[in-house]
Amino acid sequence: MKKVGIFYGPVGGSTERVAKKIAEAFGANNADLIPIRDCKAADVEKYQNIIFGCSTIGKETWDADRPKPDWDAFRSELDNIKFASKKVALFGLGDHITYALHFVDSMGEVAKIITPLGADIVGKVPTCEYDFRESEAVIDGEFIGLPIDEDFEAEKTDARVKNWVLRLKNLFE
């Protein structure tokens, strides 16, 4: 398997902690951990196997006329990435109780942008293990990537990450 580029944001919270768990599950020599806030399209294009991790963000955040941190600033770079022949997996952090109507919407927002650009999205997860009402990340009856709720289901994170990474190891080239 070729090295995995794990691009995540924001820095310093649950998304970073989960990104580190994913990198650890792949093994130190098999994954690079990269904060998204300072990345350009060329940084992502160096990898054949890509993981994008984000906390809940919405289209209204990307379109707002204000300074843009982390994923908000990187949004415009997505259009410049050549996704052909690359495998992309997504993970998203969300709160399935407070935001039951928008649980991990950010994965769905990212998928809607990169799929038409040729991204081969892998690592879908069944919805049956999650309690939520609606999500932009549910496509064809499955989550487009790995949902994580560190607020109310932190005890499930390690097992979810471990199982997901095992599947990704078989899907990545």
Rosetta blueprint (number, residue, H / E / L):
1 M L
2 K L
3 K L
4 V E
5 G E
6 I E
7 F E
8 Y E
9 G E
10 P L
11 V L
12 G L
13 G L
14 S H
15 T H
16 E H
17 R H
18 V H
19 A H
20 K H
21 K H
22 I H
23 A H
24 E H
25 A H
26 F H
27 G L
28 A L
29 N L
30 N L
31 A E
32 D E
33 L E
34 I E
35 P E
36 I H
37 R H
38 D H
39 C L
40 K L
41 A H
42 A H
43 D H
44 V H
45 E H
46 K L
47 Y L
48 Q L
49 N E
50 I E
51 I E
52 F E
53 G E
54 C E
55 S E
56 T L
57 I L
58 G L
59 K H
60 E H
61 T H
62 W H
63 D H
64 A L
65 D L
66 R L
67 P L
68 K L
69 P L
70 D H
71 W H
72 D H
73 A H
74 F H
75 R H
76 S H
77 E H
78 L H
79 D L
80 N L
81 I L
82 K L
83 F L
84 A L
85 S L
86 K L
87 K E
88 V E
89 A E
90 L E
91 F E
92 G E
93 L E
94 G L
95 D L
96 H L
97 I L
98 T L
99 Y L
100 A L
101 L L
102 H L
103 F L
104 V L
105 D H
106 S H
107 M H
108 G H
109 E H
110 V H
111 A H
112 K H
113 I H
114 I H
115 T L
116 P L
117 L L
118 G L
119 A L
120 D E
121 I E
122 V L
123 G L
124 K L
125 V E
126 P E
127 T H
128 C H
129 E H
130 Y L
131 D L
132 F L
133 R L
134 E L
135 S L
136 E L
137 A L
138 V E
139 I E
140 D L
141 G L
142 E E
143 F E
144 I L
145 G L
146 L E
147 P E
148 I E
149 D L
150 E L
151 D L
152 F L
153 E L
154 A H
155 E H
156 K H
157 T H
158 D H
159 A H
160 R H
161 V H
162 K H
163 N H
164 W H
165 V H
166 L H
167 R H
168 L H
169 K H
170 N H
171 L H
172 F L
173 E L
